[in-house]
Amino acid sequence: MSSQPAVPLVLQVNGLRRNVTVEPDMPLLWVLREELGLTGAKYGCGIARCGACTVLVNGVARRSCVTPVDSVATKAKPMHVTTIEGLKGKDGGLHPVQEAWLAENVPQCGYCQAGQVLAAVALLCANPKPEKEDVDLAMAGNPAAAEPTRASERRSPRW
């Protein structure tokens, strides 16, 4: 447990301003899950290797299990955190990556799926036409995505 006292922090999560009072070095994962009730990001390894805890911070994939909450919550302007619960398409429905995920039958057990989807979204935001090597690199931190189907390699027209 932290030796730092709890402090009030402001977060911007899934488009909403959220106030929390927590230790500033508490991992973002635990704030999302325990304080805000957003359980899509999962605890897997606790050392940023498995990707089950992946969220987007200002559009970039980050491992929330090793991201101190105060690094995304600032008094002046909090960073934008997007969890799987807040991922939406332009029409407010499923994001195109989520639609492609379902169409390509990517889902496996589902535990780390949220992290896989968000890693794919971050990749496509940064590089809308990735090469195979780009996909391999972006998804390497989400091992289950590289397992038997390799469906994430197929270029779905839905992306």
C-alpha positions, 0 to 999 in steps of 0.5 A, a space after each residue: 500500500 502507498 505511504 502517500 495520503 489520499 488527495 482529490 484528483 480530477 480525471 477525464 474518463 470516457 468523456 466525463 469529468 470524474 472526481 476521486 480521492 485516492 493515493 496519487 501513486 495508485 495504479 490507474 487500473 484500480 481507480 477505474 475498477 474500484 473507484 469508478 466501477 469500470 471493470 473492462 480493463 482487467 488485472 493480468 500480470 501487474 507488470 505491463 506485459 499481458 495487456 489485459 489492463 490496456 486503456 487509451 490515454 489521449 489515444 495512445 495505448 497505456 498499461 493501466 496496471 503500471 500507470 500512476 493515476 496522478 500521471 493522467 490527472 492534472 489540475 490544469 487539464 486531465 488527459 483523456 482516458 478511454 476504457 472499453 466501456 467508453 469506446 464507441 463508433 461515430 453513430 454511438 454504437 460499436 466502434 468499427 474495430 469492435 464490429 470487425 472483431 465480431 465479424 472476424 470471430 476474434 473473441 476467445 475467452 474474453 479476459 484480455 479482449 478489451 486490451 486487444 481491442 484498444 491496442 488495435 484502435 490505438 494502432 489504427 488511429 496512429 496508422 490507418 493502413 498498417 503493414 503486417 509488421 506494424 500489427 505484430 508490433 502493436 499487438 505484441 503486448 497482448 499475447 492472446 491476440 497472437 494465438 491460434 487464429 491470428 485474426 488480427 492480421 486479417 485486414 478487415 474492410 470494417 477497420 
